[in-house]
């Protein structure tokens, strides 16, 4: 519990975070089932699926890791590839850091900050940044936002592994698009005028160009880096409410 918030306020912030994150909790169910099913077909046992979801919690990196999952395990390749996919988290953490450090240090202790960074996924980060644009981001709100999504992905990816042998080709159901669809809806809510277009457009252009020219998953980092640098050079647009600056 946050030491800077009374219990009723902590509860309200937690419920608020849970409510705002509910669409992602729903959308993560088919996404996690798909991952678990594909993991089973790659030879990953239920316990291994559970541990990868619990200890890594990075859906895109986990899907990429499935392409390398074989006996004997190429440990170095797995570490380097998943690390490259998650390089964008450096940019995401840097964008969120000013909003945390500007608040009461008693609320965001080092342990809570590390916990928030571990649970940081693309959708959680986007909602956290939207919250920072409107006001303070409390640990209670972040916990309500992130913990249900974490537990849902952990539970349903394991369940998907247990049922994976029943599906010959789980990708044909299009479950992998669920998160992308919800994230696009969220992205539209972050529109702050025409200045928001440049980071989005250049990010997409960099990702597509890198995807066409380079092997592997460098396009993920390239897109994130291009969008972040463009936003920094142009200056983050202000929310209509007059809240703090943020990069959409």
Secondary structure, DSSP 8 states (H G I E B T S, - for coil): --TTS-HHHHHHHHHHHHHHHHHHHHHHHHHHHHHHHHHHHTT--HHHHHHHHHHT--HHHHHHHHTT--SS--HHHHHHHHHHHTTHHHHHHHHHHHHHHTS-TTTS-HHHHHHHHHT--HHHHHHHHHHHHHS---HHHHHHHHHHHHHHHHHHHHHHHHTGGG-S-GGGG-GGGHHHHHHHHHHHHT--STHHHHHHHHHHHHHHHHHHHSSTTHHHHHHHHHHHHHHHHH-----TT-------
